[in-house]
Amino acid sequence: EKLCVSEPSNAYDFGQIINAVNANKDKAACADLLTITDPKKLPVLLSNKLEGETLSIFIQSLEHYVAGKDPGLAYQHLFYLSKAERFKVVLALLSKNEKEEVQQLFNLLSESQSDQYSLQDLEGLKKVYEL
């Protein structure tokens, strides 16, 4: 059954939803969560709890559910994810396959048009993601 996701009001609520999403590997629910969460709030909501598993499911959810409908939102989430505590550590620990997922998401975004980002913005962000 699909998780019902409501907008988290604090880091604790957000963490609880992320735990449920990760436990069920529920990319659709994760996409719902990312769609209703203001990207600017991500660093605060994630607090110091960013893990590889979380980054990975975020990337997959953005790739498979969000980028096609709203590339601007997907870009914003990638941008603010990179500002989260522990981002560099988690990024360094991604597997080859997970890195390829990130690359695929960037490819998708570079093929899409959005007033939220330019190709230069995207290239800059790719460097942050070490691609």
NORWO-V601918 format. One line per field, one symbol per residue. ss: DSSP state (h for helix, s for strand, l for the rest). phi: phi as a letter, one per 30 degrees, with the letter a starting at -180 (. if undefined). A space follows every 50 residues. Layout:
ss->???
phi->???
This chain:
ss->llllllllllhhhhhhhhhhhhhhllhhhhhhhhhhllhhhhhhhhllll lhhhhhhhhhhhhhhhllllhhhhhhhhhhhlllllhhhhhhlllhhhhh hhhhhhhhhhhlllllllhhhhhhhhhhlll
phi->.ddcccddcaddedddddeddddchcdddddeeddccdeddeedddhccd beededddddddddbceddbeddddeddddedcdeiedddedcddedddd ddddddeedddccaddacddeddddedddhc
